[in-house]
Amino acid sequence: MPDSLTTDSPAQVFAANVVAELVAGGVTDFFIAPGARSQAITVALGQLAAAGTINLHVRLDERSLAFTALGASLGGFRKPVGVVTTSGTAVANLHPAVLEAHHSGVPLILLTADRPHELRGVGANQTTNQVGIFGDAVVKCFDVAAPSEADLVAGRLPDLAKALVAEAMQLCQQSQIQAGPVQLNLAFREPLSGLTPNAQTVYEELLKSQPTDAQPDSLPLELGDAPVSIDYSRPTIVIAGAGPNYSGASHGVPIFAEPSSGLRGDYHSINNYRFLIEQRPDLIDQIEQIIIVGKPTLSRPVLALLRRPNLRVFVEKSIYGHFDLYGNATQIGNQIEVLAEPDEAWLQQWLQVDQDFIAPKSDRFERRQIIEEVWLASQVESQLLLGASRMIREADFWAPAVEIEVYSNRGLAGIDGTIATATGLALSNPELTTRALIGDLTFLHDVGSLVIDPNDGELDLQIIVVNDNGGSIFESLEMAKTLDRESFERLFKTPQIADLKKLAEAYGWNHVYATDELELRAALKQTGRIVIEVALA
């Protein structure tokens, strides 16, 4: 065995202490992609995983890696998770998921390996400027100099690791509203790894040195905003966007709840609000106040309500920050202060109109039936991810008013990494059935995330692909009316000829077709990794 693997290297000592400190601070899940420059971190995590101390997940593609980590953090109630890459383009491939995490308040600890400072800007292999590569999408980028032999001899590396991790953990989760990704850009010199010290031993020594009642350090929560003061006796509605929104803002008034808001099954939710906005202007015209919770982005008619004159708009900050598209918010804050109680008659009027409304229904097997079946199947021991394409907008019309666990990447609402995000959700809650409802282009965009790491274990993970042969979401937008059909098809709808069954089976997944409600209902009862393809004209 080479001496470099049996002699302590500064890189390995520092890496072992960094990851041990992260685990001591509460990080239990790490996601790694293979790489040479990051090998010290990977070796240390392998030691912790072998001891059963952490959950370690390996991916080939860093873009998929990062979205899987994001899904795991979402499913773990936004608990920080670690993401490890080597240097160069590997780091850049994290960017889409880092942006989503930034805009949706998901805490990620990015451990990006790098060349030492003296090898930057001189043409060294796999070396680029990784410092600031994510811009303001990270709370902070720590550019950490390569640990040296002098640091090792002087015994400085454990204290350097402790200080670094303490600040990083504080910043990534200092408050729910300000949570987000933090980058530890860790430079390493050769020798790049060793077998000692064992990170599990370092971790155990850390535990011995901590008081038994010690808790991870955290920064004080400094909200800074005055409460949002609302007179609920005036005709008021709540518009609930992407959540989680477990807010007290509803307080007995009607809620227009998007499907991923967490409030769709609330007693006050007006399930048919998308139809009623158009068909009941008499009620809409009575609205004097709107309270925004979460990030509503699915409906142009809903957003148009916010531009009405003489309307008071209150915004409760959430993990997505604050929402003030038109700069007309009356107040923005983190808490609701009730100045007067709501008029019960106002709520009951809306509930009655909602109950009496009969939504149009076709005899054909369409998106409405797909959504209803998926929703009803997901009421027990399940979680659902909605892709950022047409189906989440259709769900805004048709999702039943029942309580289920719904997730969506609505920070930037991209189709990136949806299969990976669903996999992360499944990993965070393996006892549940995880479903992702997506379109065919969303599926193809992230098909590489079907790669199975056998160490992930058995997962009940269903990818439900509504295959309408391209981007049908664009049919309702301006370009579909202005372009000739051939140009529209090529430039926007982009129909594909991929065989989803062969793709699924090539990656080791089961595949079934569903052509009607009965077949879909049966498919949704299956277990394991399965792609359910629903073809629509």
N, C-alpha and C positions, 0 to 999 in steps of 0.2 A: 504493500500500500504506500502511495507517495507520502513523503513527509509533510507536504502541504495540507494533508487531510488529518494529520495527527497532532499538529502543532497549532496552538491558538493563533488565529489571525485577527488583527484589529477589526476587519470586516465582520467576522463571525461573532466576536464578542459583542460588538455594538448591536448587530442585528438581533442576537439572542436577548439582549436587554431591552431593545425597543419593543419586540413582540411580547415579551413577558410583561412589560409595563402596560401594554395595550390590553392584554388579557386580564391583568389585575384590575384594570380600570373598567372592565365589564364587556369587552369585545369578545364574543364567542365564535363568530363566523368569519372566515377569511376565504377570499377568492383569488386564486393565483393562475397565471399563465406561465408556461415554461420560459426560461431565459437565462443567459449566462451571467449578466451583470447583477441580477437579482438573486443569485443562487444562495447567498448567505441567509437572506430572509426566508427563502423557500425551505432550506435545510432546517432552520429554527422552527418554522411552522410545522414541518413534517415531524419533528421531535414532539411537539406539543400534541399533534393529532394522534401520534402513535400511543401516547399516554392517555388518550381519551379526554384531554382537557379542552380541545377546541373542535369545531366542525370545519373541515378543510375541503374546499371544492376546487377542482381543476378544470380549466377550459383552454381550448386551443386558440380561440379568437378573442383578443382583448375587448373588442366592441361588445361581443356577446357576454364576455366576462363581467363587464361593468353593469350592463343592464340586468344580468342575473343577480348581482349584488344589490342593485337598486330594488329589485323585487323582494329580495330577502329582507331588506331593511323595512320596506313597506309592510310586509306581512308580520314583521316583528315589532309593530307599533313604532316604527322609525328609530329602532335601536341602531347605533353605529356598527358598521361592518367594515372589514379591511379588504382592500383591493391592491394586489401586488403585480407589478409589471417590470420587465426589463427596460432598457433605455431605447431611445429613438422613436420609430413610428409606433411602437407598442404603446407609448404614452399618448400619442395623438389619437389613437383609436378609442381611448376612454372618453373623448370630448363630448360626443352626443349624450351619453348617459350622465356625464358631469353637468352638462347644461340642464338636463331634465331635473336632476337632483337639486341643483341651485334654485330653479324656479318652482319646485314643489316641496322644498324644505326637507330633503332626505339627507341624513348625515352619513357620509362616506369618508373613510380614512384611506387616502390614496398614497400608497407607498411605492413611489416611482424611483427605480434605481437609475443611477447616472454615473458618468465618468467623473474622475476627480477634476478639480478646477483647471489643473495644468493641461488637461487634454481637450479642453473646450476651445473651439475656434481654430484648431490647428489641423483639421481634417481627419481626426480619429474616427474609426469605424463606429457606426450606430450612435453618433453623437450629434445632437442638435441642441438648441436652447430650450430646455425644459422648464426653465424658471419663468413663470408668468405665461406659460403656454395656454392655460385655461382662463387667463384674464381675471375678470371679477366674478367668474362662475365659482371660484373657490373662496371660502371665507379668508383663507390665508395660504400662501405657499411658503413653506420653510425650506430654504436651500441649505442643506446640511453638508458641511465639508467632510471629506473622506476621513474616517478615523485613522490615526497614525500609530506607528510603533511607540512613539513617545507617549501618546494618550494611553496606550495599553499598559506600558511600564509604570506610568504615574497613577494608574487606577482611576482615571477620570471618566471612562466610558459609561459605567453604570449611572453616575450622576448626570451626565449629559443626556442619556436616554430618558431618565426620569423627568428632567425638566422639559425636554422636547415633547414627550407624550402628554404630560400634565397640561401644557398649554394647548396642544392640539385638541385634546378631548374636551377641554372647556369651550374652545371656539366652535367646534362642530355641533355642540348641543347646548349652548349656553342658555337658550330658551327655545320653546317649541316654535315660536314665530321666526326666530333667527337661525334655526338649524340649517346645516348645509354641508357640502364637502370641504375637506381640508387636505392639502397636498403636503406630504413629507417627501421632498426630493432628496434622496439619500445617495450621496456619492460614495463609491467604493474603489479602493486600489487592490491590486493583487498582493497576496493571495486572496482570491475572492470568497473562499469558504473554507470551513474545516468541520470536524465533528465535535469539537469542544469550544466553548462550554455547551452542555446540553441545555436547551432553552427550558425544558421542563424542570430541570434542577434550579435554574435561575428563578423561574416562576415560584417554585416551592419556597425558596429562600425569601423571596419578596413577601409571600404570605406570612411567613414566620415573623418578619420584621414589622408587619402592620398590626395595630391594635385590633382586637377581635371585633370591635364595633365600628371599625373604620369604614367610611363611605368614600367613594371617588369624589375628589374635589370638583366643585362646580361654581361657576360665576353666579353672583346674585342676579335675579331676574329684574331688570330695570326697564319697565315698559314705557314709562315716560309720557304716555298719553292719558288725557282725562277720559273718564267713562263717556260712552256715547249715550246721551240722555234723550229718551224717546217718550213722547206722549202717545201711548197706544190707543187712546180713545178716538183718535183720528183714523179714518180708513187707511189701513196699513197692510202691506203684504211683505213677505220675505221671499227673496230670490236666492235659492241655495245652489251654488255651483259645486264644482269638484271639491270633495271634502278631504278628511273627515270633518263633518260639521255637527258636533254634538253641542251646539250652542243653545243658550237660553233665549236667543233672539226671537224665536217663533212666538212664544209667550201668548198663545191663544189667538193668533192671526193666521190667515191663509198662507201656505207655503207653496211656491212654484219650485219644485225640487228636481234638479237634474238627476239622472240615474246613478251617478257615482257620488252623490252628495252625502249619502248616509241618512237622508231624511225622507227618502221616497215612501217609506212605510209609516211615516209619522201620521198620527190621527189628523193633523191639520193640513196634510198634503193634499193639494188639488191635482189629481192624477191626470186630468185632461186639459191642463192649462194651456198647452200648445194650441188646441182647438178653440178654447174659450177666448183666448186673446183676440182671435179673428172674429168669432161669432157672437161675443157678448160685449160689444163696446159700451153698453149701458153700465156694466159693472166696472170695466176698465176705467171709464171716465170718472168714476167716483174715487179712485185711488189718490190719496194725498201724500202718502209716504211709502218709500220702499227701503227695506233693509237688505243689504248685500252681505251674504256669508259665503266664504269659499271663493271659487273662481268660476263664474258662469260664462261659458264660451260657445254653447251649442246652438243657440237660436238667435237669428237676427231679429225676429219680432220681439223677443224678450229684451234684447239689448236696446231696441228702439224705445221701449217703455221708459228707459232711463233718460231719454232726451226730451221727454214731455215737459212743457213749460210749467212753472209754478209747482214743481214737484220737489219734495224734500227727500234727499237720498242719504241714507246712513250706511256706513261701511264698517263692518267688524273685521278687524285684521285676522288673518289666518296663517297657516303654514305657507300659503302662496303669497304672503305679503298683503297689500291692500289693493282694492280693485276700484279704480276711478277713471274709467275710459274717457269720459267727457269733461273731466275737471269740474264737475258740478256737485261734488259731495258736500253735504251740509256739515257732517262730522265724520271723522275717521278715528277709531280707537280700538281698544282690546277688550272692553267689557261693556255690557249693556246696563244702563241705569233706567229703571222704570219710573216715569213721572206720573203716569195715570194708567189705569187698567183698560184693557181693550173692550170694545162693544161686542158682546157675544152674538148679537143679531147679525153683525157683519160677517163673522166666521160662519155661522149657520147658513146664511144666504149662499155663500160660496160652496159650502159642502153639499147643499141640496142641489144646486145647479150642476155640480160635478157628478153627483150620483145619478141625476136624471139624464145626463148627456149620453147619447148612444153614438159611439164612434163608428165610422164607416168600416165595413168588413167585406172582404172579397171571398168568394168560394175557392179561389186558387190558393195553393200553398205559397205563402209570401213571407216577407220579413217579419210581419206582425206575429205570425204563428211561431216562427223560429224563436223570436224573443220571448214570447209567452212560455214556450216549452222550456227554454233554458232557464228562465227565471223561476219557474215552478219546480224544476229539478234541483235548483240550488238553494232551496229553503232549509235543508238539513245537512249539517256537516259538510258544507261546501263553501268555496269562495270563488268569485267571478272577476275576471279582468276583461274590460272592454277596450278593444283596440281603437286607435284614434282615426277611424274612417267612417264610412256611412252607417255602420251598425250602431254605434253609440248615439248617433243622431236619431236613428229610427227608434232606439230604445227610449229616447226622450218622449216620443209619442206613445209607445206601446208597453213599456215596462209596467207590470202590475204593481199595485200598491202593497207590496209585501216586503218584509224586512229580510234582506240578504246582505252578505258581505260583498261589496262591490269596490273594485279598484280601477283606476285608469291613470295613464301617464298624461295628465292635463297641464303639467307645468309649461311645456311647449307644444303639446298635442301633436307630436310627430308619430309616424308609424314605426320608427326605429325600435328595434330590440323588443318587440312585443312578445315573441315566443320566449325570449330570454327572461323577460320580466315575469312572465307566468311561471317559468321554471323556478325562479327565485322565490316567488310566493309559495310554490309547492314545497320547496326545501325548508322554508321557514315554518310551515304547518303541514308536515307529512301525514298527519292523521286525517286531514281533510281531503275531499276531492276538489281539485283546482281546475277551473274551466277558463278558457280564453275564447271570446267571441270576436272574430276578426274577418276581414275580407281577404280575397285571394292575393291581391298585391301586397298587403301587409304580411301575409304568410311567406310569399316569395322573397320579400325584402329581408327577412330574417331566417330564412330556411336553414342556414348554417347552425342556428341555435338548437336544431333537433339532435345534434351530436350528443350521445349519451355517455356520461361518465359513470361507469358501473358502481363506483364508490358512493354515488348519490343514493343508492338503495332503490327500493320499489316505490314509485310515486304514482298516485292516481291523478293523471294530468291529461286533460282533454283539450285539444285545439280544434275548435269548431270553426270551419272555414266556409263562409258564405261566398261561393264562387259564382260571380256574375260576369266573369271574363273581362276584368279590367276595372278601371276607376269609375264606377257608376256614380260616385259622389259628385263628379264634375257635371253630370247631366243637368243639375239644377242651377248651375252658375252661369255667369254672363257669357262666357266663351262658347257654351253650347248653343247659344242663340245667334251668335255673330259669325262663327266660323262655318265653312262648308263641312259636311259630314266627314269626308275623308281626312281633312286636316284635323278636325276635332278628335277623331278616333286615334290618329297617329300621335298627336302632340299631348293629349290629355288622358283619354280613356286607356290607351296603351294595352290592348288585349294581348294575352299571353297564350302559348300553346303548351305550357308545362303540364306534365302528367303528375298530379299531386299524389296519386296512389303510389306510383313508382318512387317518387321522392321520399315519401313517408317510410316505405318499406326499406329503401336503401339505407336509411338512418336507423332502422330497427324498430320503428313504430308500427302499430297496427293501424289499419285504415278501413273505414266503412263509408259507404254512401248512404245518405238519407234523402229520400225523394218526397216524403210526406210526413205528417205529424206523428204517425204511429212508428215509422222507422226512426225518426229522430228521437222520440221518447225512449225507444228500446236502446238506441246507441248511447244515450246519456246515462244509462244504467250500467254500462260496461266499466270495467276497472283497468288499471294499468295506463300505459302511455298510448294514446289513441288520437288519430286525426279523423275527425268527423267532417266529411265533405258534403255540403248541401249546395247543389247546383241550381242556380236560378237563371232564367232567361234575361 
